[in-house]
C-alpha cells in the first residue's frame, strides 16, 4: 500500500515535524471498546449474538453447574442491569445452531439472486474514487498549511513581531491544520471501510457459491465465514446479519 506523507505541528513549540501514515495497512482489525458492547473472543457465539432490546452482546451462562441438570445457555450480558431488565429470551447452543442452519440455507437458496443484486449495486456502494481524490486534495492542502505555519514560526524568530498578533495568526493556522487532518483521517477511514465491506461481501458470496447443497450440520467454519452477527428480538424473531449485510429472519 502507498504511504502518505505530511507534516505535523507541535502546538506547544510551534515546530513542524514530518509524519508518515501507511495507508490501509489492514482492512479490518478486531475492535474492543470498554463498556457493555465490548467484543469478546470466548466461544463461537461470543460477540456474535446481539440483544435487540439494549444492543449489548449475549454471553454464556452455566445453569445448575454442580448437578445433573447442568446446561450452558446464552442470554444478554446486561439482562438484569439497571431498573428495567431486557425482555429478550435465552437460548441453549443447540437452538442457536438450528436457527443458524435455517438462516444459512435460506441464503443458500437465494445465492443466485444475491449475486445479481451485488453486481448491480457494487460500484455505487463501494466505489472509492471520489474519496481517493478528496484524500489527495486534503493531503496537499495540509502540506501547504504546514509550510505556512513553519514560515510563521521562522518569521517570528527573525523579526520582533507583536506576540499577540503572532499567536493569533499561528493559532488560526494550527486550527486549520487540525481540521484538515481530522477530515483526512475521516476520509481514510471511509475508504478502508468500503474496501473491507466489498472484500467481505465477495468472500461471503464465494463461500455460498462453492457449496454443492444445503448446510446440514453446524460447524464453526461456516458460522465464522457466513455470519456477521445475530440479533434477538424475541423467541420468534431472531435475525441473522450475514457478511454481505443481508438480514434473514430465522
Buried (B, 14 or more C-beta within 10 A) or exposed (E): EEEBEBBBBEBEEBEBEEBEBEEBEEBEEEEEEEEBBEEBEEBBBBBBBBBBBBEBBBBBBEEEEEEEEEEEBBBBBBBEEEEEEBEBBBBEBEBBBEBBBBBBBBBBEBBEEBBEEBEEEEEEEBEBEEBEEBBEEBBEBBBEBBEBBBEBBEEBEEEEBEEEEBEEBBEEBBEBBBEBBEBBEBBBEBBBBBBBBBBBBBEBBEBBEEEEEEBEEBEEEBBEBBBBBBBBBEEEEBBBBBBBEBEBBB
